[in-house]
Amino acid sequence: MVVRITGSNNSSDIPRITTASYENDDNSANTLGIANEAISNGSEGYVMTEGILKGIDTTNYISGQLLYLGATGSIIGTAPTAPLHAVRLGEVIRQHANVGTIYVRIDNGYELGELHNVNDTSNGNSYRDWE
């Protein structure tokens, strides 16, 4: 399950998480990582933010394939098209039903409004910071 940060309980430094989704910026911008285990509501658990995640079913993918955030915490094997948000999760290291391996490295996609040093010659500006 792919998760995102929603805040904390204000009495500790442990973040609250919920499932991430590519459907809009609110559900994708704070993508944290992939849960290493099933985490029940109100419980603590481990989330892989970067590194090698072992023991995951990767039979639907091939070694070297990039993985992306899908709907409701899912993992998909192709980059979504706009208006869905592209959040790269990492890539498949080993294809296997029980001992598959993923190198996790979250890279939240960039929207036009977040870009800088864009070469835009159509309006006479060479480099422009988009607002």
Phi, psi and omega in degrees: 000130177270132186235162177228159179277137176242000182134210176217178178269010177064001176244003177204174178268008181278121182287149170273143180229160172210172181294142176269163178206148180278005189287330178201171185295323179301326183262356182239333188298327182256032179301125185263313184171200181246127180296132179282349185203166173289127181243114180284157182303129179085359181258168175260154178196183184252140178233128177278116179263330174198136179136193184261118178262119184254159174078033181243145180286112180241024183295338180277001185230170177243156179303131181093351182286135176285146180242148185227159174291135175248204179280147175044050174080008182277165177248132178236160186259007177224150179292131178289156178260152180302144014272005176292152186266128180272110175240110179282131183261336183146209179213158181284130174265311183228129177271120179191149182290323185248327183238036176295156183227138177234136168271114183269129173203102185287129176225100181288127182301163183250133177266160183306319181291348181260357183280155172219165184053048179268130179275103182239098181266357183289337181242016177090355177265136179279300176237135185219139171272119180285144179247000000 
